[in-house]
Amino acid sequence: MENVEIVRDRNAGRFELRAQGQRIGAIDYVQRGSQIVMTHTQVSEDYSGQGLAATLVEAALQDVRANGESVVPDCAYVRGYIRTHPQWSDLDATQQGANA
């Protein structure tokens, strides 16, 4: 889908997926120091099946990396995304040190 934007709303504790100014999806998170505990991902049913959840997670992980943070993927979707996209595994705080 074209013309979507992802915005990090630190006050609300979520990454928002927006289309035409309307929130159509989000990743909820809790900030714990430099760790972002991602708890839930959702995309409106009206927009499901378009790959937007993956777009949202990808953008959120880019933001986390840019801010020098790490992720605790409590959300099953985020956990699965990191597992199938190993280029993000270095951000997974639950895996850091596991391979040391």
N, C-alpha and C positions, 0 to 999 in steps of 0.2 A: 504494500500500500504506500502510495506517495503522500507527501505532506504530513508526516507524523513527526513529532518532536518528543524527546525524552528530557524531563526536567527533574532535578533533584530538589525536593522540598524538604529541607533539613528540619524545619519546624514541625512538619507533619510526620517526619520519619518515613518517607517513601520516595521512590523514583516513580514519576508519573509518565505515562504514555498518553500523549494528547494528539487529537486529530481535530482540526478546525477549532482549536481553542477548548475543546471538551476533553475531559479525562476519560479515556476508554480502557485504561489498564493501569496497573501499579504493582510495584514490589514494595511491600511493607518491610521496614527494618528497624532495628534498635541499635543505636550507636553505643559502643562500649570502648571508650578510648579510641584507639586506631582500628578497632574491629567493627565491621558492619555485620550484624547478625540479621541475615535475610530470612524472614519468617513466612512470607506468603507472596505468591505471584498470581495475578489474575488479569484476564483480558475479557472485556465485555463479550457476551455471546454473539452480538451483532457483528463482531470483528474476528471471531474465532476461525481457525483454519487458514489463516493468512501468514503465519510465521511471525506474528507480532510479539508473542511472548519471547521468542528467541531474540528478536530485535531489541526488546526491552532489556533482557538480561545482558546481552552483549554491550549495550550502551552503559548499563549500570556498572559492569565490570571494568569498562574503560575508565569510568569516572573514579572508581575505587582505586585503580592502578595509578591514575594521574594524581590522586591525593595521597599516595603512599600508604594506603590502608590495606587491610586484609578482610576476608569474608569468612563468616561462619555460616555455611549454607544449611540452615535448619529447614528451609523450604525444599521439598523433594524435587521440584522442577529445576531450581538453581543447582542443587547438588548433581542432578542428572546432566545438566548442561555442562557443568565443569568437568564431569567424568568423561563426556563424549567430545569435549573440546580441550584437550590437555594443555593448550597454550595458556589457559587460565589457572591451571593447577597450582602455580606458585602463589596465587592469592588466597588459596584455601587454608585458613588458619588451623583447621582440623587435621591437615596433612603436613603442615610444616614440622620438620624434624622427624617425620615418619620414615623418610628415606635417607636420613643422615647416617 
